Each structure stands twice: as structure tokens, then as C-alpha cells.
């Protein structure tokens, strides 16, 4: 999450996300959106018991986010730590 602050401080004109829907613009606002997504993930990680619960809670907040496979992998990893 600190990396999003570091990048935003550079005041970029474009930000090309590694995982996004191809039709979305390369808008720098993705940095704030990514930071919020990560904060929500951390909050829901603390509020859920299993990887499946975390995954489903995130999908409820972000049903149209690209690449749910990465979310599933992150959910499994978070719950094994």
C-alpha cells in the first residue's frame, strides 16, 4: 500500500495496471483504487475465518474486478499465515 503512495507522489499522467480490464483507461486514479482494495482486503482478512469467506467477501465488494484467480490465491495465502 505504501507503494501506491510513492507512485502517486510522482504525479503520473498515466498508470498502466498489470491486471486490469483492457478497455479501462490508464488513469492514475487506479492508485487510490488499488490502495482502497488492499485496505478492504486487510480489513476483511481480519473479519473472516477462511480463505473462502475472505474471497466471497471481497467478491461482494468488488464483483467486477479483473482476475478473481489472483484474489483466490491471495485469500488462500492470507489464511495460511
Secondary structure, 3 states (H helix, E strand, C coil): CHHHHHHHHCCCCCCCCCCCCCCCCCCCCHHHHHHHHHHHHHHHHHHCCCHHHHHHHHHHHCCCCCCHHHHHHHHHHHHHC
